[in-house]
Amino acid sequence: MKTAESRWFFWVGLVTVVAVYGLILVGGTVRATGAGMGCPDWPLCFGQLIPPTDESQLPSNWREIYSHRGYADAPFDAVKTWTEYLNRLLGAVIGLLVLTTAGLARRFLRTDPPVFWASFGAAVMVGFNGWVGSMVVATNLRPVMISAHMIGAFFVQMLLIYALVRSRRAALVHLVQALPVSYRRWALVALVALVVQIFMGIQIRESVDLISRAANAADRDQWVELMPLIFYFHRSFSWVILALAGWLFWRAVKSALGPTIVGKILKVLVGLVVFEMLLGGALNHLGFPLVAQPVHLLAAHLIFGAIWFLWATLSVASLQPQRKLHV
């Protein structure tokens, strides 16, 4: 494979991953601001390709049309409508980016097919997650559908990151010589522990959605008193994640990986975990401030992405080299 072609795939794929994280932040903002039903239909918004900016641009019977979506008495809010609309636009851009990434990955079919299939799988997952997003609107923000939508985002980033790492397989062989075999197992332990933490977080998020619907916005500082018991397990378990991330970083620094991209990402990982714990403290002690919720969600995805990158890198590095692999 030509070096230029490989670089095109890598950089387009990297831009796609960054865009996915941007969409996660925007999606978190949509949920935190209650803009999820800002567009009560899909794929259009109030039946229009470009949503209205004022209630006067809606048909006279718009409340009747969308009464089953919560608009029987709710006022039209242009900010929420456009927040949700921009979320959809970014999702469409990511759809184009991931299709481009998959198209560029076709060149790997003869040399390293998993790169293509991971990229193709990411494109399929983006399409599926778009459909789940439509179901979120159709079910009037049913918590379980929102959770499924978020889980889909994890699979998209997993497939994209694996494809990017795998495309650099030839340059990773030295990594397995820099660390003991047990290091990869500990990376897997950290990944599994984080998945447990994330699923607890999903349960808490669903509880927050239910509580927010039953309480007024002015009562945000009292939400923590209504949290289920799993909230306290989730809060304490963050120390386990920090300990695992710290150990992985310390062990990498003691090896030849310290100055490499792996060592740098592990350093960022520890910082992200600490930052996430501080955000959790803000949610707990400052009455669930609105700005902290989407950032908390983004940080969780970034932590997962960093640990998944580590595990994927070590897994790819341990594979037997292929004779015809030229990247």
Backbone torsions as a table, in degrees:
resi	resn	phi	psi	omega
1	MET	NA	138.6	179.7
2	LYS	-69.7	143.6	-179.1
3	THR	-59.4	-40.6	-179.0
4	ALA	-60.8	-41.0	179.7
5	GLU	-65.0	-41.1	178.8
6	SER	-64.0	-40.0	-179.9
7	ARG	-67.0	-39.9	177.5
8	TRP	-58.2	-47.7	179.6
9	PHE	-59.8	-47.1	-175.4
10	PHE	-62.3	-46.5	-174.8
11	TRP	-73.8	-37.1	175.3
12	VAL	-65.1	-41.9	177.6
13	GLY	-62.6	-39.4	179.9
14	LEU	-66.4	-42.2	176.6
15	VAL	-60.6	-38.4	179.4
16	THR	-63.6	-42.8	178.8
17	VAL	-62.0	-45.3	179.1
18	VAL	-60.9	-41.1	179.2
19	ALA	-64.2	-36.7	177.8
20	VAL	-61.2	-43.3	178.2
21	TYR	-66.2	-34.9	175.4
22	GLY	-62.8	-40.6	178.6
23	LEU	-66.1	-36.1	177.7
24	ILE	-61.3	-41.8	178.1
25	LEU	-65.0	-44.0	179.2
26	VAL	-64.5	-43.3	178.4
27	GLY	-61.3	-39.4	176.5
28	GLY	-64.1	-36.3	177.6
29	THR	-66.1	-39.9	177.4
30	VAL	-58.1	-46.5	-177.7
31	ARG	-68.7	-43.9	-176.7
32	ALA	-65.2	-33.1	-178.5
33	THR	-89.5	-1.7	-179.6
34	GLY	72.0	27.8	-177.1
35	ALA	-94.7	9.3	-176.4
36	GLY	-57.7	-32.7	178.2
37	MET	-104.7	22.5	176.6
38	GLY	-60.4	-29.5	170.7
39	CYS	-116.9	105.7	-172.6
40	PRO	-78.6	-0.5	176.6
41	ASP	-133.8	172.0	-177.7
42	TRP	-152.0	137.5	7.3
43	PRO	-84.9	-10.1	177.3
44	LEU	-77.3	175.1	179.4
45	CYS	-130.8	110.2	-171.3
46	PHE	57.1	36.4	178.4
47	GLY	73.7	9.5	-176.1
48	GLN	-121.4	148.2	177.0
49	LEU	-67.9	-41.2	174.2
50	ILE	-113.6	119.9	-172.3
51	PRO	-66.5	158.4	179.6
52	PRO	-71.9	159.3	175.8
53	THR	-110.4	-5.8	-179.1
54	ASP	-150.4	149.8	-178.3
55	GLU	-60.3	-26.7	-179.3
56	SER	-65.1	-17.5	-179.9
57	GLN	-86.8	-0.6	179.1
58	LEU	-96.9	155.2	176.5
59	PRO	-64.4	156.3	-175.2
60	SER	-61.6	-28.7	-178.6
61	ASN	-102.0	28.7	-175.6
62	TRP	-63.9	-32.3	179.1
63	ARG	-65.9	-38.6	178.5
64	GLU	-67.1	-40.4	-179.5
65	ILE	-62.4	-42.0	-174.5
66	TYR	-109.9	23.4	-179.4
67	SER	-62.9	-33.9	-179.2
68	HIS	-74.8	-5.7	178.1
69	ARG	-108.1	18.5	174.7
70	GLY	92.3	10.8	-176.6
71	TYR	-104.2	16.0	178.3
72	ALA	-61.7	-38.1	-179.6
73	ASP	-126.8	-15.7	-176.2
74	ALA	-70.4	141.8	179.2
75	PRO	-76.9	157.0	174.2
76	PHE	-73.8	130.2	-178.2
77	ASP	-123.3	104.4	-176.6
78	ALA	-63.8	-33.6	-179.6
79	VAL	-64.5	-46.7	179.1
80	LYS	-65.9	-38.6	179.6
81	THR	-61.7	-46.6	-178.2
82	TRP	-75.6	-26.3	173.8
83	THR	-63.2	-46.4	178.2
84	GLU	-67.5	-38.3	-179.2
85	TYR	-64.8	-42.8	178.2
86	LEU	-65.3	-33.2	175.1
87	ASN	-61.0	-42.2	178.9
88	ARG	-68.6	-39.1	179.1
89	LEU	-62.6	-43.9	178.4
90	LEU	-63.5	-37.8	176.7
91	GLY	-61.3	-38.8	178.2
92	ALA	-66.3	-39.8	177.8
93	VAL	-62.1	-42.5	179.0
94	ILE	-64.9	-36.0	176.1
95	GLY	-58.4	-43.5	177.9
96	LEU	-67.0	-40.0	179.8
97	LEU	-64.4	-43.5	-177.3
98	VAL	-71.1	-31.4	174.6
99	LEU	-67.0	-39.0	176.6
100	THR	-64.4	-41.9	177.8
101	THR	-60.5	-45.1	179.1
102	ALA	-64.3	-37.8	178.2
103	GLY	-64.0	-43.0	178.0
104	LEU	-67.2	-27.3	-178.4
105	ALA	-74.1	-12.4	179.5
106	ARG	-59.1	-25.7	-179.5
107	ARG	-66.4	-16.7	-179.8
108	PHE	-88.1	-5.6	-175.6
109	LEU	-57.0	-34.9	-178.7
110	ARG	-88.2	-22.2	-175.5
111	THR	-103.8	-41.7	-179.1
112	ASP	-153.9	78.6	-174.0
113	PRO	-50.8	-35.7	-179.7
114	PRO	-56.4	-27.1	177.2
115	VAL	-62.7	-45.2	179.1
116	PHE	-66.4	-47.0	-174.6
117	TRP	-66.6	-33.4	175.8
118	ALA	-67.2	-41.0	178.5
119	SER	-66.3	-42.3	178.0
120	PHE	-64.3	-40.6	177.5
121	GLY	-61.8	-37.3	177.5
122	ALA	-63.7	-39.8	178.4
123	ALA	-64.2	-41.8	178.1
124	VAL	-63.0	-42.4	-178.8
125	MET	-66.6	-35.8	177.1
126	VAL	-63.4	-43.2	177.1
127	GLY	-63.1	-43.5	179.5
128	PHE	-64.5	-40.6	-179.0
129	ASN	-69.3	-29.9	173.7
130	GLY	-63.8	-40.3	176.7
131	TRP	-65.0	-40.9	177.6
132	VAL	-61.1	-38.2	177.0
133	GLY	-60.5	-38.3	177.1
134	SER	-66.1	-33.6	177.9
135	MET	-70.9	-29.1	175.4
136	VAL	-60.4	-43.0	178.3
137	VAL	-70.7	-43.6	-176.8
138	ALA	-63.1	-30.6	-179.2
139	THR	-95.6	11.3	177.6
140	ASN	58.8	49.4	176.0
141	LEU	63.4	44.6	176.4
142	ARG	-63.9	126.5	-174.0
143	PRO	-52.5	-41.0	-177.8
144	VAL	-66.2	-31.9	177.8
145	MET	-72.7	-35.9	176.0
146	ILE	-63.3	-41.1	178.5
147	SER	-63.7	-42.1	178.1
148	ALA	-62.7	-37.5	178.7
149	HIS	-63.4	-41.6	-179.7
150	MET	-69.6	-40.6	178.5
151	ILE	-62.0	-37.6	177.1
152	GLY	-58.3	-36.5	178.9
153	ALA	-64.2	-34.0	177.0
154	PHE	-64.0	-43.0	-179.6
155	PHE	-66.2	-36.5	178.9
156	VAL	-61.8	-49.0	-178.4
157	GLN	-68.0	-34.2	177.7
158	MET	-60.3	-47.9	-177.7
159	LEU	-66.8	-41.8	-179.9
160	LEU	-66.3	-44.7	-179.9
161	ILE	-63.9	-41.6	179.3
162	TYR	-63.3	-41.5	179.4
163	ALA	-61.6	-42.4	-179.8
164	LEU	-66.3	-44.4	178.9
165	VAL	-63.4	-45.0	-178.4
166	ARG	-63.2	-33.1	179.5
167	SER	-67.4	-16.7	177.9
168	ARG	-107.6	24.7	-174.1
169	ARG	-54.8	-42.3	-175.7
170	ALA	-62.5	-26.0	-177.2
171	ALA	-91.1	1.9	-173.5
172	LEU	-106.9	-3.9	-173.7
173	VAL	-57.6	-35.5	-175.9
174	HIS	-67.3	-17.8	-175.8
175	LEU	-66.0	-36.0	-178.1
176	VAL	-69.3	-17.5	178.9
177	GLN	-88.0	-14.5	-176.2
178	ALA	-90.7	-12.7	-175.5
179	LEU	-134.6	152.9	175.8
180	PRO	-68.5	159.0	-179.5
181	VAL	-59.1	-34.3	-177.2
182	SER	-65.4	-20.2	-177.8
183	TYR	-62.5	-41.6	179.1
184	ARG	-63.0	-37.6	178.3
185	ARG	-65.6	-39.0	178.1
186	TRP	-66.9	-34.4	175.0
187	ALA	-62.6	-38.7	177.6
188	LEU	-67.9	-38.8	176.9
189	VAL	-60.4	-44.2	179.0
190	ALA	-63.5	-38.2	179.8
191	LEU	-66.2	-44.1	179.0
192	VAL	-64.2	-43.1	178.9
193	ALA	-60.7	-39.8	179.6
194	LEU	-67.8	-37.4	177.0
195	VAL	-60.6	-42.4	176.8
196	VAL	-60.2	-44.8	179.4
197	GLN	-62.7	-40.1	-179.5
198	ILE	-65.8	-41.7	179.6
199	PHE	-67.2	-34.1	172.9
200	MET	-64.9	-39.7	177.9
201	GLY	-62.9	-36.7	177.6
202	ILE	-63.3	-42.1	178.3
203	GLN	-62.4	-39.0	179.1
204	ILE	-67.7	-40.6	179.7
205	ARG	-61.6	-40.8	177.7
206	GLU	-63.5	-37.9	177.6
207	SER	-65.6	-40.6	178.7
208	VAL	-61.7	-40.9	178.9
209	ASP	-60.8	-43.9	-180.0
210	LEU	-66.9	-40.5	-179.8
211	ILE	-66.7	-41.3	-178.3
212	SER	-64.9	-30.9	178.8
213	ARG	-73.6	-29.2	-177.7
214	ALA	-89.2	-17.0	-176.8
215	ALA	-115.9	162.8	176.6
216	ASN	-84.5	157.8	179.7
217	ALA	-58.5	-30.4	-179.4
218	ALA	-68.3	-14.9	-177.1
219	ASP	-96.2	15.6	-176.3
220	ARG	-57.5	-35.9	-178.0
221	ASP	-69.0	-9.6	179.6
222	GLN	-104.0	-1.3	-177.0
223	TRP	-61.3	-37.8	-175.4
224	VAL	-60.4	-29.4	179.4
225	GLU	-70.1	-18.6	-178.5
226	LEU	-99.9	2.8	-177.1
227	MET	-70.1	145.1	176.0
228	PRO	-70.1	169.1	-176.5
229	LEU	-60.0	-31.1	-177.6
230	ILE	-61.7	-21.8	178.2
231	PHE	-59.8	-39.6	-177.5
232	TYR	-76.0	-33.8	173.6
233	PHE	-64.7	-43.0	179.6
234	HIS	-60.1	-44.0	-178.6
235	ARG	-64.5	-43.3	-178.6
236	SER	-74.1	-33.2	-176.9
237	PHE	-68.0	-16.7	178.6
238	SER	-61.7	-27.7	177.7
239	TRP	-68.0	-31.7	176.1
240	VAL	-65.8	-42.6	178.5
241	ILE	-62.9	-42.4	179.0
242	LEU	-62.9	-43.0	-179.6
243	ALA	-63.0	-43.2	179.8
244	LEU	-66.4	-43.7	178.8
245	ALA	-63.8	-41.5	178.9
246	GLY	-63.4	-41.1	179.9
247	TRP	-66.9	-42.4	179.0
248	LEU	-61.1	-41.4	179.2
249	PHE	-66.9	-46.6	-178.0
250	TRP	-60.9	-42.5	-179.0
251	ARG	-67.8	-36.2	178.4
252	ALA	-67.6	-40.2	179.4
253	VAL	-63.0	-33.7	179.5
254	LYS	-73.5	-11.1	179.9
255	SER	-107.7	-170.3	179.3
256	ALA	-76.1	-3.0	-177.4
257	LEU	-82.1	-11.8	-176.4
258	GLY	-48.2	-54.5	-177.3
259	PRO	-82.5	-1.6	-178.0
260	THR	-83.5	174.8	178.4
261	ILE	-61.5	-31.5	178.3
262	VAL	-64.2	-46.7	179.3
263	GLY	-62.6	-39.0	-179.9
264	LYS	-66.9	-40.9	179.7
265	ILE	-67.5	-36.1	177.1
266	LEU	-66.1	-34.6	176.1
267	LYS	-65.0	-43.0	176.1
268	VAL	-63.2	-37.3	179.6
269	LEU	-57.7	-47.9	-179.8
270	VAL	-60.9	-43.1	178.2
271	GLY	-62.4	-38.9	179.3
272	LEU	-65.7	-40.9	180.0
273	VAL	-63.6	-44.1	178.2
274	VAL	-62.2	-44.4	178.9
275	PHE	-61.2	-41.7	179.5
276	GLU	-64.0	-38.3	178.2
277	MET	-66.1	-37.7	177.5
278	LEU	-66.1	-39.4	176.5
279	LEU	-63.8	-40.8	176.7
280	GLY	-60.2	-39.4	177.0
281	GLY	-64.2	-37.3	177.8
282	ALA	-65.3	-42.0	177.7
283	LEU	-63.0	-35.2	-176.4
284	ASN	-77.0	-45.6	-170.8
285	HIS	-100.9	-14.7	-177.7
286	LEU	-109.8	17.1	174.4
287	GLY	72.8	42.9	176.6
288	PHE	51.6	60.4	178.3
289	PRO	-59.0	136.9	-173.4
290	LEU	-57.9	-41.4	-175.4
291	VAL	-66.0	-26.4	-176.2
292	ALA	-76.6	-24.6	-174.7
293	GLN	-65.5	-53.1	179.0
294	PRO	-65.8	-33.7	178.6
295	VAL	-68.5	-37.2	177.1
296	HIS	-61.8	-42.1	178.6
297	LEU	-65.4	-44.9	179.5
298	LEU	-61.8	-44.0	-179.6
299	ALA	-61.1	-38.5	178.6
300	ALA	-61.9	-42.6	178.7
301	HIS	-67.0	-38.8	179.1
302	LEU	-66.4	-39.3	176.8
303	ILE	-62.4	-46.4	177.9
304	PHE	-60.5	-44.4	179.7
305	GLY	-61.0	-39.0	-179.8
306	ALA	-66.3	-45.2	-179.9
307	ILE	-69.3	-39.1	177.1
308	TRP	-63.2	-39.4	176.6
309	PHE	-59.5	-44.4	179.6
310	LEU	-61.4	-49.8	-178.2
311	TRP	-64.4	-42.1	179.3
312	ALA	-63.5	-40.9	179.7
313	THR	-62.2	-46.6	180.0
314	LEU	-66.5	-36.5	179.4
315	SER	-67.3	-45.1	179.6
316	VAL	-66.6	-38.2	-179.4
317	ALA	-65.6	-25.1	-177.5
318	SER	-86.0	-6.6	-179.8
319	LEU	-71.5	153.1	176.3
320	GLN	-70.1	136.8	180.0
321	PRO	-64.4	149.2	176.3
322	GLN	-104.4	138.5	-176.2
323	ARG	-62.7	-37.9	-173.5
324	LYS	-95.3	13.3	-177.8
325	LEU	-86.7	117.1	179.4
326	HIS	-135.0	104.9	179.7
327	VAL	-129.2	NA	NA
